[in-house]
């Protein structure tokens, strides 16, 4: 088991991470909503990067995994700031950013804010703008009223026993970080991977994202029967192949 290290961000938040050395461009994995860096994709990519001789970084956002803070205190802006700070501080040169689900949204924010640090981007079941389009857009009148009155609403989780607590701050901050409302220029290669059996992020999302992105090399690959986790051996191999495509030679 790799030893966890800790990075003190400018915000004061202490972020847990694992980094392995190697040649560049390195690979940075951005996990999903309420996920941590111990997931199957993160661990697979670390092992794959080591076999390739590539540098690799995985970490926990604040309020996730072993990092400081409570999950319910965080929001998209905080987690994007975590990613920006740790990538800027710990990596050398442009990186291949692999964003899973919410991590795909954060990767797009990084593409807008620090494009000089991005060699290529791989979005895996990317979920940009989900706080507005999926959560708020899917709330009924009672849920919206509860959120505004109490500052939070409780939703059942498809992936764990405990429910999601969705805060008013998460929703309102999400509106300040939307990426699908105007074109986004990506001057580097982008690969979007999405499964037809994804019940969390509908196929309309990657198609809409494809429409909003502008750049020289942007491709969407749709995988029949792949679900939102995108973690079968076939899917993991596609992620690795996509990294090779966008990174160029080592």
PyMOL commands that set and color helices and strands:
alter all, ss='L'
color gray80, all
select helices_A, chain A and resi 40-52+71-73+76-90+102-113+115-117+130-138+141-150+168-175+203-212+233-247
alter helices_A, ss='H'
color red, helices_A
select strands_A, chain A and resi 5-8+14-20+23-30+54-59+95-100+118-124+152-155+164-167+184-185+189-195+213-214+218-223
alter strands_A, ss='S'
color yellow, strands_A
deselect
rebuild
show_as cartoon
